Amino acid sequence: MKENFKKRLLLIIFLVYLGLLLRITVFRSSFRLGYLLQNGKINFTFLEEYILLLRQGRWFTFFYLFVGNVIWFVPFGVFCYGIGKKQEIGRILFWGFLFSLGIESMQFLWGTGVSELDDLVLNTLGVWIGAMGMHFRKIRKKVEMMT
């Protein structure tokens, strides 16, 4: 009974996290249903915007965007690793990549952000960090139990 409650609570927390993530990435104040396919922008040049920020000396903005794109996806990797029956890192990365691709696609469709290749890579890196953190935690627990 207690384990079932814990799983439900974690699922609710994860859904709230996903809602917050969608709110800050897609459903911003600029979001309007009428803007569908009108204002979207895509940037396929890897790290172009980050290099520009560094050249302009906008270190805080660089750090906020670069690290933020990683950090916001760490919980995705943590949750998927922790909830899955098979903790396959490749599968978790695949789902994290697809979720990020979905966000980037929605940003393009509604013009609420620039859809960037960088975001896909950095978001997936965040998923990987979260899943690997859980993986190493699991290994550490096993080692501790053996000693």
BAFI-3210 file (N, C-alpha, C; in Angstrom, 3 decimals, decimal comma, padded with zeros to 6 digits):
// residues 147
n [1|2|3|4|5|6|7|8|9|10|11|12|13|14|15|16|17|18|19|20|21|22|23|24|25|26|27|28|29|30|31|32|33|34|35|36|37|38|39|40|41|42|43|44|45|46|47|48|49|50|51|52|53|54|55|56|57|58|59|60|61|62|63|64|65|66|67|68|69|70|71|72|73|74|75|76|77|78|79|80|81|82|83|84|85|86|87|88|89|90|91|92|93|94|95|96|97|98|99|100|101|102|103|104|105|106|107|108|109|110|111|112|113|114|115|116|117|118|119|120|121|122|123|124|125|126|127|128|129|130|131|132|133|134|135|136|137|138|139|140|141|142|143|144|145|146|147]
n.u [000,821|001,879|004,011|002,626|001,344|003,586|004,572|002,446|002,500|005,030|004,510|002,598|004,170|006,011|004,322|003,547|006,044|006,488|004,410|005,248|007,628|006,654|005,235|007,235|008,612|006,940|004,190|004,194|003,873|003,625|002,229|-000,301|-003,172|-003,910|-001,523|-000,501|001,819|002,936|005,025|007,268|010,683|013,676|016,808|019,476|022,187|024,771|025,429|025,559|024,121|025,005|027,761|027,672|026,565|028,692|030,706|029,627|029,928|027,964|027,701|026,095|023,584|024,338|025,173|022,776|021,003|022,425|023,158|020,647|019,148|020,188|019,849|017,033|016,136|017,211|015,565|013,759|015,268|015,945|013,421|012,393|014,296|014,007|011,336|011,008|010,799|012,806|015,848|017,015|019,382|019,610|016,968|015,710|017,043|016,129|013,348|013,522|014,775|012,741|010,696|011,885|012,168|009,477|008,794|010,413|009,277|006,659|007,296|008,151|005,792|003,960|005,413|006,717|009,270|012,691|013,376|015,903|018,799|020,732|019,255|017,985|020,204|021,376|019,213|018,837|021,282|020,899|018,888|020,379|022,320|020,672|019,612|021,986|022,975|021,117|021,625|024,302|023,861|022,305|024,169|026,067|024,578|024,301|026,969|027,502|025,810|027,074|029,333]
n.v [-001,203|001,273|001,544|001,775|004,245|005,885|005,620|006,757|009,365|010,187|010,071|012,111|014,315|014,222|014,758|017,363|018,589|018,164|019,754|022,310|022,504|022,524|024,883|026,859|026,558|026,292|027,170|030,006|033,527|034,633|032,820|031,999|030,634|031,453|032,060|029,929|028,358|030,784|032,353|030,809|029,792|028,204|026,907|025,339|025,396|024,320|025,330|028,027|030,325|030,316|030,764|033,325|034,716|034,444|035,852|038,378|038,877|038,194|036,577|035,643|035,209|033,275|031,208|030,756|029,890|027,723|025,941|025,757|024,434|021,916|021,247|021,404|019,041|016,955|015,872|014,389|012,215|011,082|010,369|008,609|006,568|005,709|004,832|002,907|-000,580|-001,931|-000,555|000,821|002,743|003,692|003,542|005,356|007,704|007,872|008,385|010,806|012,398|012,360|013,702|016,215|016,889|017,082|019,362|021,287|021,201|022,113|024,690|025,769|025,496|027,196|029,471|030,264|030,267|029,751|027,037|024,849|022,984|022,750|022,741|020,242|018,532|019,398|019,079|016,310|015,524|016,342|014,526|012,174|012,650|012,680|010,024|008,506|009,335|008,170|005,513|005,124|005,584|003,394|001,345|002,025|001,579|-001,212|-001,998|-001,051|-002,696|-005,112|-004,811]
n.w [000,000|000,870|-000,935|-003,355|-002,986|-002,888|-005,526|-006,953|-005,965|-006,873|-009,615|-009,863|-009,116|-011,220|-013,407|-012,805|-013,020|-015,807|-016,792|-015,886|-017,334|-019,987|-019,819|-019,520|-021,863|-024,146|-023,797|-023,308|-022,422|-024,907|-026,355|-028,612|-030,007|-032,527|-033,752|-035,047|-037,060|-037,968|-036,844|-036,362|-035,897|-036,965|-036,049|-037,263|-037,012|-035,163|-031,889|-032,569|-031,553|-028,900|-029,145|-030,214|-028,025|-026,199|-027,546|-027,410|-024,791|-023,016|-020,553|-018,397|-019,617|-021,492|-019,744|-018,315|-020,371|-021,590|-019,440|-018,301|-020,299|-020,021|-017,249|-016,829|-017,917|-016,509|-014,376|-015,930|-016,884|-014,400|-013,342|-015,337|-015,238|-012,618|-012,481|-014,394|-015,318|-016,616|-016,590|-018,975|-020,405|-023,045|-024,009|-022,313|-023,049|-025,682|-025,297|-023,906|-025,844|-027,806|-026,406|-026,080|-028,785|-029,401|-027,902|-029,174|-031,701|-031,155|-030,301|-032,707|-034,274|-032,941|-032,716|-030,348|-029,503|-030,491|-032,443|-031,899|-032,819|-030,894|-028,498|-028,581|-028,329|-025,862|-024,083|-024,245|-023,229|-020,591|-019,824|-019,986|-017,969|-015,690|-015,745|-015,634|-013,192|-011,466|-012,128|-011,233|-008,554|-007,893|-008,345|-006,394|-004,072|-004,221|-003,946|-001,370|000,075|-000,208|001,289]
ca.u [000,000|002,747|004,765|001,697|001,181|004,834|004,613|001,452|003,006|006,102|003,888|001,996|005,284|006,550|003,368|003,673|007,312|006,259|003,582|006,109|008,551|005,900|004,862|008,358|009,185|005,962|002,990|004,648|002,909|003,466|001,478|-001,654|-003,590|-003,971|-000,181|-000,081|002,631|003,199|006,218|008,283|012,044|014,495|018,251|020,166|023,626|025,097|026,059|025,669|023,631|025,857|029,017|027,346|026,442|030,034|031,408|029,046|030,210|026,722|028,005|024,956|022,586|024,911|025,111|021,369|020,418|023,158|022,971|019,210|018,701|020,607|019,271|015,589|015,823|017,743|014,473|013,171|016,103|015,814|012,115|012,275|015,139|013,456|010,009|011,031|011,132|014,141|016,497|017,876|019,750|019,293|015,521|015,417|017,530|015,210|012,120|013,884|014,984|011,428|009,982|012,528|011,770|008,087|008,819|010,973|008,267|005,576|007,825|008,117|004,410|003,295|006,309|006,967|010,700|013,467|013,656|017,329|019,496|021,412|018,326|017,820|021,421|021,538|018,126|019,132|022,388|020,288|018,230|021,460|022,900|019,720|019,551|023,263|023,037|020,327|022,325|025,436|023,289|021,900|025,404|026,647|023,794|024,650|028,312|027,377|025,158|028,033|030,401]
ca.v [000,000|002,433|001,616|002,263|005,671|006,538|005,675|007,742|010,689|010,480|010,327|013,445|015,272|014,211|015,442|018,797|018,970|018,256|020,945|023,487|022,520|022,978|026,289|027,770|026,373|026,396|027,939|031,267|034,626|034,932|031,731|032,277|029,620|032,085|032,214|028,650|028,385|032,137|033,013|029,834|029,908|027,024|027,118|024,047|025,593|023,889|026,269|029,365|031,357|030,328|031,423|034,746|035,243|034,536|036,954|039,626|038,991|037,978|035,335|035,164|034,676|032,027|030,207|030,475|029,101|026,484|025,063|025,550|023,401|020,624|021,032|021,182|017,690|015,953|015,126|013,447|011,017|010,504|009,736|007,460|005,491|005,214|004,234|001,816|-001,931|-002,127|000,753|000,885|004,134|004,030|003,753|006,601|008,774|007,945|009,072|012,188|013,061|012,560|014,758|017,473|017,148|017,550|020,756|022,120|021,254|023,002|026,058|026,199|025,608|028,345|030,627|030,699|030,136|029,300|025,601|024,748|021,708|022,805|022,363|018,785|017,912|019,729|018,443|014,878|015,420|016,420|013,236|011,213|012,924|012,213|008,553|007,970|009,589|007,102|004,248|005,053|005,481|001,995|000,561|002,334|000,872|-002,631|-002,152|-000,845|-003,874|-006,210|-004,600]
ca.w [000,000|000,971|-002,192|-004,369|-002,718|-003,270|-006,989|-007,404|-005,615|-007,823|-010,910|-009,786|-009,139|-012,575|-014,276|-012,498|-013,650|-017,253|-017,012|-015,741|-018,465|-021,156|-019,590|-019,766|-023,198|-025,241|-023,468|-022,731|-022,571|-026,335|-026,990|-029,105|-030,973|-033,840|-034,302|-035,598|-038,287|-038,446|-036,319|-035,982|-036,411|-036,731|-036,164|-037,348|-036,843|-033,802|-030,952|-033,159|-030,635|-027,714|-029,522|-030,331|-026,664|-025,621|-028,228|-026,929|-023,359|-022,257|-019,846|-017,613|-020,551|-021,997|-018,671|-018,039|-021,460|-021,796|-018,284|-018,144|-021,231|-019,469|-015,915|-016,872|-018,378|-015,574|-013,727|-016,881|-016,816|-013,056|-013,208|-016,251|-014,727|-011,356|-012,610|-015,365|-014,880|-017,187|-016,624|-020,155|-020,647|-024,436|-024,115|-021,604|-023,923|-026,817|-024,876|-023,602|-027,129|-028,431|-025,679|-026,455|-030,176|-029,334|-027,431|-030,244|-032,770|-030,714|-030,330|-034,103|-034,736|-032,348|-032,709|-028,972|-029,237|-031,637|-032,402|-032,162|-032,700|-029,594|-027,447|-028,629|-027,799|-024,444|-023,345|-024,184|-022,271|-019,261|-019,578|-019,749|-016,647|-014,691|-015,758|-015,172|-011,754|-010,826|-012,372|-010,310|-007,204|-007,755|-008,225|-005,084|-003,053|-004,296|-003,376|000,070|000,656|-000,240|002,267]
c.u [000,864|003,554|003,900|001,474|002,413|004,933|003,626|001,913|004,120|005,540|003,258|003,086|005,864|005,623|003,393|004,951|007,138|005,422|004,389|007,065|007,860|005,513|006,012|008,920|008,203|004,839|003,344|003,574|002,664|002,636|000,065|-002,003|-003,608|-002,606|000,341|000,587|002,899|004,561|007,379|009,626|012,800|015,960|018,937|021,678|023,988|025,910|026,196|025,271|024,505|027,187|028,803|027,233|027,812|030,820|030,911|029,310|028,985|026,789|026,820|023,900|023,064|024,742|023,669|020,761|021,092|022,901|021,492|018,671|019,105|019,817|017,779|015,215|016,425|016,608|013,798|013,947|015,988|014,504|012,011|013,131|014,508|012,139|010,024|011,370|012,509|014,773|017,515|018,126|019,380|017,822|015,117|015,863|016,604|013,953|012,385|014,099|013,646|010,630|010,565|012,166|010,327|008,005|009,318|009,982|007,125|006,037|007,801|006,683|003,725|004,195|006,620|008,425|011,389|013,746|015,099|017,855|020,196|020,505|018,117|019,015|021,549|020,443|018,392|020,313|021,856|019,598|019,286|022,074|021,964|019,672|020,852|023,459|022,282|021,026|023,493|024,977|022,900|023,127|026,033|025,904|024,130|026,018|028,259|026,760|026,119|029,125|029,890]
c.v [001,266|002,639|002,176|003,775|006,449|006,674|006,701|009,161|011,107|010,790|011,717|014,514|015,365|014,946|016,951|019,341|019,133|019,480|022,225|023,622|023,002|024,449|027,229|027,653|026,645|027,370|029,203|032,332|034,964|033,868|032,205|031,207|030,175|032,252|030,943|028,831|029,786|032,686|032,073|030,054|028,637|027,402|025,755|024,170|025,347|024,937|027,703|030,463|031,452|031,018|032,928|035,392|035,420|035,686|038,311|039,850|038,816|036,629|034,782|034,540|033,349|030,914|029,784|029,570|027,745|025,500|024,770|024,471|022,008|020,323|020,722|019,771|016,597|015,196|014,107|012,127|010,312|009,741|008,493|006,292|004,863|004,478|003,001|000,467|-002,319|-000,755|000,801|002,341|004,556|004,327|005,072|007,801|008,976|008,713|010,538|013,006|013,350|013,661|016,121|017,859|017,644|019,001|021,676|022,264|022,186|024,454|026,607|026,445|026,864|029,569|031,148|030,560|029,721|027,818|025,400|023,333|021,626|022,305|020,851|018,083|018,152|019,104|016,954|014,623|015,466|015,123|012,191|011,397|012,415|010,696|007,947|008,208|008,517|005,746|004,087|004,966|004,035|001,093|000,783|001,616|-000,615|-002,888|-002,008|-002,052|-005,062|-006,056|-004,580]
c.w [000,000|-000,319|-003,317|-004,214|-003,174|-004,795|-007,534|-007,129|-006,579|-009,203|-010,940|-009,851|-010,547|-013,537|-014,046|-013,140|-015,159|-017,599|-016,901|-016,918|-019,740|-021,030|-019,923|-021,175|-024,334|-024,908|-022,691|-022,908|-024,034|-027,064|-027,354|-030,124|-032,390|-034,504|-034,959|-036,955|-038,838|-038,033|-036,011|-036,663|-036,052|-036,936|-036,115|-037,157|-035,383|-033,056|-031,466|-032,167|-029,380|-027,990|-029,641|-028,943|-026,007|-026,248|-027,757|-025,440|-022,485|-021,530|-019,078|-018,517|-021,135|-020,962|-018,403|-019,109|-021,607|-020,652|-018,065|-019,059|-020,768|-018,193|-015,970|-017,314|-017,500|-014,867|-014,647|-016,838|-015,481|-012,947|-014,086|-015,790|-013,490|-011,503|-013,512|-014,753|-015,381|-017,304|-017,758|-020,515|-022,074|-024,639|-023,452|-022,446|-025,120|-026,443|-024,518|-024,863|-027,807|-027,735|-026,031|-027,888|-030,240|-028,899|-028,539|-031,394|-032,407|-030,704|-031,755|-034,571|-034,216|-032,230|-031,325|-028,571|-030,519|-031,458|-032,818|-031,981|-031,350|-028,476|-027,410|-027,982|-026,296|-023,588|-023,177|-023,251|-020,839|-018,878|-019,225|-018,357|-015,549|-014,595|-015,235|-013,679|-010,984|-010,972|-011,390|-008,863|-006,921|-007,565|-006,854|-003,970|-003,027|-003,660|-001,871|000,748|000,717|000,812|003,669]
res [m|k|e|n|f|k|k|r|l|l|l|i|i|f|l|v|y|l|g|l|l|l|r|i|t|v|f|r|s|s|f|r|l|g|y|l|l|q|n|g|k|i|n|f|t|f|l|e|e|y|i|l|l|l|r|q|g|r|w|f|t|f|f|y|l|f|v|g|n|v|i|w|f|v|p|f|g|v|f|c|y|g|i|g|k|k|q|e|i|g|r|i|l|f|w|g|f|l|f|s|l|g|i|e|s|m|q|f|l|w|g|t|g|v|s|e|l|d|d|l|v|l|n|t|l|g|v|w|i|g|a|m|g|m|h|f|r|k|i|r|k|k|v|e|m|m|t]
***
